[in-house]
Amino acid sequence: MDARPEQDRSMVRERMAAIPDALSPELVERMRSDRARGWVNPHRTDDSAALRREQRPRDQASFWRPAFVRDVEKILHLPAYNRYAGKTQVFSFRANDDLSRRGLHVQLVARIARDIGYALGLNCDLIEAIGLGHDLGHTPFGHAGERCLNDVFQARTGRSFHHNVHSVRVLDVLYGRNITLQTLDGVLCHNGEYEQRVFELSGLSGFEEFDATVEQCYTKGGRAIGHLRPMTLEGCVVRISDIIAYVGRDRQDAIEAGLLDGDAFEDGLGGAYNSWILTHASADIIEHSYGKDRIEMSEELFAELRRAKAENYRKIYRSSGIEGERAELLARAFELMYERCYADLAAGDESSYIFRHHIRRLSEQLAHYDRVYDWSSDLDQTVVDYIASMTDGYFAELAQHWFPDIHFPRRAYINEAC
């Protein structure tokens, strides 16, 4: 028997053992003392600092509905929020309703971030708004779908598609909800695929600079996104909470789906890793960030998060998720879908689904705010808006309706052969 895997496991467990599962007694005492004397974190984002593009009377904050509470409510009532339930996180063709959908993921991110933010004395309403809204622009079929849409969009226009950038567009343009700059910035900068040990603030102060940053994300893609930093500590907390939320939960889902055994991972914890990382990461981040103007973690936690993510990519995302199962099929379906939708727009075919199910509905939504959906000025962007808005089920049904040679697996709950 090769002793190397067991040696690797021992090294991983040794590193993990160096990360405490609770706050130090000294910090606990300091926090109690601070709360007793009414301490307010000087680095938190106050409700009075909220910035909106328009000064609408209906968006004025009140004592019982502060600015960022209004953002939370706006997000919850979006049709795009409702569609989270139809977008799978990783395992798109599994007939198992216990596997995570994106709606659960954003709730987990918001919950983890609120716990950390509360301990640090941050604005938990802003944290919740960013957490719940951060994936509104995600495509069907998770990151595999995101890459497919990016490939065809970039080939046609030279511009990039990334779900964090499109989430801003959903909130700021497609539904015109007049969301605060702080929430939009947190959504843009949430991208947990770019981990950092220390998160320092960007210093962003206005919409003009924010809009220029968004444009750079379209034109430079990952080169620009890789350098994003939130303007608020609340945004920083959501960003790291995004990684914490999925790195353990995706393991639980892989085991639940029957794709991996519980002992398949280097740490030896199987599905219990989710509980481990939630407890240890939260304590570590609070311990190393309390009272500071930045969010940081220990070297040990940073190394562990990077290790766990890399292992997930090797064993789940690139082999067990949709990338390993249906990558070629999905890429072809996205390309065909894009071409058909673009052709219908160019022909002005108002009987097409992109008119009936997308343009018409968005136009009706925007009319409540005296705005219009300028779909005709950029047909490629309109196609992207439509495809990104789709749930997994809608995309699969429409693709098979339009293209008979496309056959997605049927999510069958009952197998008569068994």
N, C-alpha and C positions, 0 to 999 in steps of 0.2 A: 504493500500500500504506500502511495506517495504521501510523505509526511508534510509536504509543503503547504497544502490547504489548511491543515490543523495549525501549523506555525503561523500562517497568515491570520487565522482566526484569533490566535492568542495575542498577536500584536494589536489587532483591532480592538479586542476587549480591553487590553491594557491601556490603550489611548482613551477609550470610552470611560474607563474607571476614573480618569483624572477630571471628568466633568461632573461637578456636584449636582445633586437632584433637589437642592433647596438653597435658599438665600443664607448668607452668613449671618450669625447672630448679631454681629456689629451693624450690618446694613439694616436688619429688621428693627433694631433699636433706633437707628437713625431715622428710619421711615416713620416709626411710631411717634418719635419726638417731633418730626416735621409736621405731621398731621395734627398733633395736639396743639401746636402753635399757629395753625392755619396757613402753613407754607403753601405757596403756589409756585409751580415750576416756571421760572422766568423764560424758559425756552419753548413753552407750549404755544400753540396757535390759539389766540383768543377769538371768540366769535365776532368781536368788533373789527377784526382784521380781515374778515371775509370780503372778497372782491368779486363782483359780477360784471359781465360785459354791459348789461343794461340795468338801469335803475327802475325796475318795474314795481309799482305799488304792491302787486300781489306777492312779490318776493321779499318784502320787508320783514326782517326778523322781529320776533316778539319775545316776551319773557318766557312764554310757554312753548314757543316754537323757534328756537335760535337758528341762526343761519345754516349751520351744517345739518341740523335736524331736517330742515327743509330740503336739503340736498338728498338726504336718505329717502325721504318721502317721494321726491321726484323720481328717483331711481327705481324704487319698488313698484311704481305705477307704470313703468315703461313696458310696452309690448316685448321689447328686447329682453327685459328681465324675466318675463314669463317664459321665454323660449329657452332659458338656461336649462329647464327641466328636460328638454328634448335633445340636449347636446351632451354626449358622453365625455368623460374625462380622458380615458385611455382605451377601454375595451368596447369598441363600438358595435360589434355584431354578436355579443354574448346575450343569450336570453336569461338574464339574471338581474332582477330588479334590486338586488342588494349591492350591485356595483355602483360606484360613484357617478353621479351626473355633475355637470358643471355648477348647477344650482347649489348642490351640497358643498362643493369646493369653495365657492365664494363665501358661504356662511361660515365655514371652518376658518378661512383666512380672517374674516372679520372678527370671529370669536377669539382666536388666538391673539390677534393684534390688540383687541380691546383689553384682554387680560394683562398683556405686557404694558400697554399704554396707561391703564389705570394705575398700575404700580409705579410707573414713572411720572404720574401726574400730568399726562397729556390730554388732549381734547378727544375724548372717545367718540363723540358724534362725528367728527371729521374722519377718524379712523374707520368708523362703520361705513360712511359714505364711500370712501375709497375702496374699502374691502368688498362691498357689495357691487360696486360698479366697475371693478378693474378688468373684468373679462367680458363685458357686454359686446365687444367687437369680435369675439372669437368665432371662428368658422365652425361648421359641422366637422365631426371627426377629429377634434382636438388639434394637436400640433402637426399631425400628418396632413390634415386638411389645410392648415395654415401654410405649410410648405408648398402644397399643390397650387393654392391660389396665388401665392407669391411668385412661383415659377412662371405661370402664364401671364400674370399682370406685368411682371418685370420684362418678360420677352416682348410684350406688345408695347409697353410704354417707357421702359427704363426706370420706372418707379417701383418702390418696394411695398409689400404688404406685410405688416406686423400687427398682431392682434391688439397690442397695447395702444398703438397709434390709432387704429380703427375704433377702439373703445372711446377715445376722445371724440372722434368724429360722430359716433353714435349719439353721445351726450350733447355735444356742442353744436352740431350741424343738423344731423338727420332728424332729431326730435326737438331741437331748439329749446331746451329746458332752462337755459340761463344758469347753468351750474357754476359754482364758484371756481375761481382760479386755483385755489388750494386743492379742491377735489380733483379737478381736471389734471393738475400737475401730478398728484399722487397716482392717478390712473395711468398716466403716460409713463411714469418712472417706476412702475411696480415690477417691471419685468424680472422675475426671480431667476431666470436662466443665467443672469449675470451676477454671480454672487460676489460679495465683498465682505471683508472682515470689519471694516470701519466705514460707516455711512456719514459723510459730512454734507452739509446743506449747500445747495447751488447758489443761493443768493438771488434767485429769480424774484422779481418784484412787480411785474406787470404783464398784460396780455400781449403786448407787441413783441417782447422777447420770447414769450411762450409760443406764439404763432410761428416765429422764425425757427424755433427749436423743432416744432412739429414738422415744418417743411423740410428741414434737414433730415429728419427721420425717413421721409418719403424718398428723398433724392440720394441719400448716402446709406440708407438701410442700417445694417448691423453695426457699421462703423460709427454711426451717430448714436444709436441706441445703447451701445456698449459704454458710452460715456455719460449717460443720463444720471443725474442725481436729483432727488426730491428737494423741494424748497422748504419742506416742513419735517420735523421729527416724526410727526404722525405718518407721513408718507414713507419715511424710512422704516418704521415699524411694520407697516403693511408689506413692504417689499421683502423683508426677511421672513415675515410670517407666511408669505406665499410659498416659499421653499419648505418651511416647516410643515405646512399643511399637506403638501402633496408627497413629500419624500417617504413618509411612513404610510400614508393612506393608500398610495399606489401599490405598495407591497401587500397590504391586506387584500386589495382587490385582485392582484395577480394570484394570490393563494386561493381566494374565494372562487375565482374563475377556473381553478384546477390547472393552471398553467405552470405553477411552480410549487414545490413542497416548502413547508415551513422552515426546513433547515438548509434552504438553498442559498442563504445570504451569509456573508462573511462574519457578521456580528453574532450569528446564531440565535437571534431573537425571533425570527420569522415575523408574523403579524404583530407581535408585541413590541416591535421596534417603534410603531406609531406612538404608543403611550410613552415609551422611553424618550423619544426625541421631543415630544410636546413638553414633558416635565423638565428635562435637563436643559433644553434650549431656552425655554422661557426664563428659568432661574439664572442661567448664564448671562443672557442679554440684560436682564434687569440689574444683576450684580455689576456688570461692566459699564452700564449706561446711566445709572441713577445720578441725577443732578448735572449731567453733562450737556453740552450743546451739540452732541452727536450721538449716534447709536452704534454700539460696537459689541463685539463678542470676544471671547478668549481665542487664543491661537488653537487650542485643543478643539473647541467647538467648530471653528472655521474649517479645520482639517477634516473633522468628522462629517460635516455637511457635504463637503466636496467629495469625500470618499463615498458616502451613501448615494449621492446623486449620480456619480460615475457608475456605480454598481447598478443602479436602476436603469441607466441607459443601456448597459451591456445586457442585462438579464431580462428587462421588461420592454422598454420602449422600442429597441431595435430588433427584438426577436419575438416577443410575445404579443405586443400591441399591434395596432393596425399596420404599422410600418412593415412588420415581418409577415403579415398575413395577406394584405390586399393592396400593397403599395402601388403596383403597376395598374391595377384596376382603378384605383382611386385617382391616380394622376390622369388617366385617360378620361374618366368621367368628368373631372373638373375642367379639362381642356374642351371637351365637347360641350359641356354646359355653358362655358364662357362664350364660345363661338356662337352658339344658338341664341343666347340672350342678346349678344351684341348685334347679331343680324336682325333680330326682331325690333330692337330699338332703332337701328338704322333704317329699317323699312317702315317705321311708324306703325307697326302692327299692334293696335290697342287691344286686340283680342288675346294677345300673348300673356302668359302668366306674369311676366316681369312688369307689365302694365297693371294687370288686375290685382295681383297679390302684393305688389311692392310700391310702385309709383303712386297708384291711387290711394292706398292706405296711408302712406307717409304724407301725401299732400293733404289729406283730411286731418291728420294729426297736427301738422304745422299750421293749418288754417286757424286753429284756436289761438295761435300766438301771432297772427297777422304776418306769417312768413310763408314762403313757397319753397318747394323742392326743385332746385335748379338742375334737373336731371339731364337736360338736353345739351348742356355746355360741355360735358365730358362723359361720353358714353361708356368709356372703359371704367371710370370711377363708379358710374351707376350700376354696371354689371357687378363690380366688386361689392358694392353696397348690398345688392340683392343676394348674391351667393353667400356672403359672410353672415347674413341674417338668418339663413336657413337652419333648421334643426336637422339632425341626422336622418330622421324618417322622411322629412319633406324632400331633402336632397335626393335620397335613394329612390323614392317613388317617382319624382319628376324625371330623374335621369333614366330610369327604366321605361317610363312612359314615352319619352322622346327618342331614346336610343335602344331598340330591342336587343342589341347585342351586348348591352351592359346588364350583368346579372349580379346583384348584391346578395349575399347570404340572407336567407329569411330568418328572422329572430323567432324561432319556434320554441315554445315552452314545453310542448308535449311531443315526445319522440315515440311514435307507435311501435318502433322496432325494439324498444326497451321493455 
